[in-house]
Amino acid sequence: MRSNLAVGFAFLFAGKATAQRLAPVDSIMTVRGIVEFRTGKSDSTGTWLVFLPAPVMVKNLKTNNVALAGGERVAGRFIDRYVEVQGRVAVERDATGRTLAIANEPRITEVHPDGLVQEDVELSLSEHATVQLAVVPRAAALHDSTGAPSGVTPTVLFSIVNHSQTELRYFFPTTEVVCVGVQRVDADQGTEIIWKVTGKDRQVILRMGAVFRQIVAIRDSIAQVPGRYVVRAALCGADQLRAETTFDVLY
């Protein structure tokens, strides 16, 4: 389960077999991000890619997305997971003229994000879970030296792992499932901005060993002022399943 990432840059989708190479030599690169499967009106088959909260330069292309050659075969089991991708990354143009970065022969490994917070929760004698929370990147400059948007999108990674021998079931009055709060750390603590992430239905069922994941982008309008921010995330109405971490907006 995940939310729509409300970001201010254009999403790029990988082309089909008609893509043409713009640069004769690939770049050997290692990037970290979140594996996603995206569909668009111009590409009904969809594209497997890794979303990069902090953009990279590939040749002369600055991008937050690197398409994964091999599609579901190489990326399917990593959907919505934070990974490290190594591969030969090239800049290509598809039949519609869109320019994109694509990782050929990618090697994908799931990794823990820096600063990952883990909270072990005992819900009852027989119910146990671990709540995990991180913001990537932990420090972000939202504008470059000219004052233009940097393309960096601080992104919340929230997950719950069920260690119980039974299912964990949570029912909600609406489809608002995950509550996220962001608050600037200063003398006055400031005002906490809270919003709720909508899911597909009104319940979460976690079987033994199952993992619930939610990915949320922090909009520029929420963290405009440089400084340190506290991020809190929890299942709405299940406050015991919560965690707290921090991230920095740089000057």
Summary of the structure (lengths in Angstrom):
residues: 251
radius of gyration: 19.2
end to end distance: 33.6
largest distance: 61.1
contacts: 765
relative contact order: 0.18
helix: 3%
strand: 57%
